[in-house]
């Protein structure tokens, strides 16, 4: 990892480059990370910082010298990018400044075609990039509009970004001539990805991030193209601290949550105050089902950044799971006042209504979220859950299926599908879906238990298979402790008393450790007492019986009679040793 | 889902529809003259009318034709007017440059729907074309400004493509390739009904046909009708040739399809939704019919594209499921099946049928189960299939979907019939058996029997005609294959008499095919109409004009006329398929009861009349029956010739069926020629086939060991042969294969006869005869009688009279229905009887002996059965010797020598036949 100072200077320059080119979200990201680095105690005053950032262009020559020396010294293996003369190269092309300024103003006013038109004859790299980017965005805008306009006879028609073809042609010639800068490569990668040419897109994006690593948008596009760990490992990326960010997020998408968590914690060493990293850590913890920690993180996040909406839907999920009515309503209120037309906000409100048991309203808000972004995965899944609650199983099935078709790795939706079919009394059919979800998330005990219960249903009654599933659930740290008890019961039902006793004992130990009482305890004690008695382990049996005496009810009487029987049997054994 | 997607609109204006509007304007201008301006005659005018009519209805592929294609079609129709018309069309279309032009565009101009009354066109608003125009009008009036903008852009690309497009001489060529995605499948007589059950039931038939697998004999006509037809019809051999290739080689089409895909996305438009649905149903039928010969990838790419264009059309997933199912792609099929039912809840495509009461909110997931069960069945997982179907029964009972229940029961019985009896306990015992009231104590056959009756009753009460028919068929099959004992009285006191009931088989068959009458009157469905129009448009491409305008060439129009009439048949394809399979069942029943000519006739009827409408595997079955018949009755040369044709025809499709018959025939042939090593090899290969995917096929397994015993017998290893036969007998007894047991008994008698223990053989022969009597196996009985006669004869000359009497009693059946081997054996035995009879003198009536011997030797030479032929010639030589006819004696003796050397050195013979392997 480079020094904090290096990161800081690099990011500062990057923010300027990126926003200068209209790559706003990337520049937002870079700025967030910039602020995430611990401030130097010497420059601690906010005014100082502002000054420093505002005057960065003025002090350019000085910083360039500092940087060029700083970069290599940061670490031997880190990139010293031969093609990159220095970040300042990306700052100005003095000749076409005026055109560029006009175009950029148009661009900022979202008049993309006008911006592109102004730059039609400009050949500077920056101008070319802005023109291409503006054209691309214009095409995207038109595409969005067309998607609504063009409802074909059989559902939605195929709206295309009509600029893609010409953009691809131009950018590929530029790339061949070698007159393309990393930003142009980024656009080229974007176009290629949109056109479905994923391999080339991947290599172009790798090229882009190798030359200019601070463009987070390029990294995210690249990450979306790495759907398997093999694809990820095959990328040939130079070492740079940005790569760690990339890997962390890629691991997260590939459901390697622990690896991702480790990366983020490592990054936190430098970017101590980064909200982004905190949110990502929360995400990983959420996927590892550490809800307490997630809640703590989000509370802190909201303190630092009260108007944040990104990732807040996950927070609402946690609150939902913990049934925190007031906290959830507070959150919903706050995000709604901040920006009600964000899918996340709608999702939070939907969650709130769902917690309140008002499923119709909840569906309405999820549907609004989907109107805003029809590929919003979790809204589809959550809506499926709502339909399940409303007993509208076919609608639920449809919603889940759409989620699955958007992302076939969404184990929650597969699980939901299984549940819906099980509800309809089709356990065998449901097994297909449970299998899918278990395949994707083999370490989740809930999924294994659901599958086991499916096997256990009276229609299927495949107890051996159920036992196998419960065993997996036990190995996956089953929190609700259903599996042990069920295992014991099933073995008992199959007449395998040894195994049953083993699992009852385990269950008992666990209940003791967690200080839980209840019918399961009585059942376990009862079985063990009887089992030990028949096995002639009278001492053990006596222990269980005396423990049973603590409970009221019929068990107490049974225990008493058992004790009597034990004493008698013991006498017999003593008097007539075998 | 009702939740998000809105119901798809059915009609949108596209450039193609605009072109039709332009043409309609030309066709029906406001003037009152009977023949409007550009046309030269009434028929000329009418031709355009028919063309327009077809255009509005055709569902050729899923995409509307491009302007080029349209102009090419116009050229065929309009003759001289072609240039004027296409010019007019392109001019009109390219003159549209701004939204206002569209408003001023003739037909579409008016703001209300009454334009047809004013001066624009003269059309009856209620005619089909009138309706079409009105729908266009309505769609146009409802269009938003954005929509009009899009329409303008689309018209631009539509015209540009044609102008910048291809030089005219390439047009027709291109046209062929682009219209070709499925030209090979002539969709005659197909029902295009969207009902899911339709497909399901066709699945049934498809898989059921696998049952009549009993060894068969048949006679194939030298000319296989399809081949002849193909060559005689095709006016342009290259095109037809292409089609045939496409049918045979999967993927041959893909290149042209791909090329279409490349350029197409720019300006393609889907037909209206019912046209697309019709297309999909057509394809579904085609997939089921052609099985794995259907081009997988080409069709998959079409479907993918269709899915892109119409994501709310979930039926595409069903088609993808079918496509992967018939190419044995298990994961693909599973995935697509689940996806289809997740999206559509089993209700899409069933609109035309009123949903059964009370299950509207639930969806019809029981159909999903039914389909899943069929899928597992098809892919050879009987256990899973049974589990799923059990669940289907439960769910459909729960939601009182009686129709589905009936189909599910039928599917289960089908499954039970198919997986046979090899795995009784494994399957039935495992899960709680759905069909309440049947304990697991009953054997599979008994369960099947009860199930069949139950589902028949249910289907009858629901008036599911097709299902009733297929269940009847199923019962008939059951009756053929299974020996019944009175079902209701079990226990020791019940009479254990086993019988077969041919009469009941034929009753079932009759009531099955009786249903066809009811379909004769059923009105044809809309998509049939569409398919008809498609066929008409397609036939335009053939250089000769079609028959409606038959002024040009009488002879040519003749074949066209045939085609034209053949296209629209009101009998749905599935019914025809059912009917066809009833003929197959008839054939196999006659085969068993022992009437070779009738069996052959039925197989021939199937091959000639129903081969087009049935699935390929059915056709393969019929062909294999015919081939076997040839082998038994005409000798191996003919059989192998026919086999070569069949192999070409069924290349890679249902290979196993043809492979099976090939092995059988080769085994017989090797046995007869004395090629025992080869025979054993073929027999082993046959045994390997028995362990195929769909459980162990008992039928095949027993046959393999029967053949093994026969091979051992030919090698004179009597004790081993007897051991094999005994164990086979035990197996058959264990699995209740009584009919097979009769054959085994006969084999045992044969073994004892050959080993010289005639006394031991007689009881077996007698047992076989009594079996045959109660099972009505006439031919088998006759051959058992023949064996008995031989046994008596070998006991000594004093039994010759008795033997002769026995022989003569079964002569009619033997000579009338028996194969070459059986007949010649009968002849030789007869001669031997006479010779052995001390009261018979050769010199008095030499022809009594010589005539049968001559017959026998001729037929045996045909059969290349060297051993027996040698015997015949030997006897002949002896007789001639007695008679003192030395020349003839020498001739017979030399023939004897020839055959005996051939028998002893089988390797010397030509191996061309075996080269087939």
Interface residues (C-beta under 8 A of the other chain):
Chain A: X145 X146 X149 X150 X151 X152 X153 X154 X155 X156 X157 X158 X363 X367 X370 X383 X387 X392 X393 X394 X395 X397 X398 X399 X400 X401 X402 X405 X417 X421 X424 X425 X426 X427 X428 X429 X432 X433 X459 X460 X461 X462
Chain B: X1 X2 X3 X4 X5 X6 X8 X9 X10 X11 X12 X144 X146 X147 X150 X265 X270 X272 X273 X276 X308 X309 X310 X311 X312 X313 X334 X338 X339 X342 X343 X345 X361 X362 X363 X365 X368 X369 X372 X387 X388 X390 X391 X394 X395 X398 X431 X432
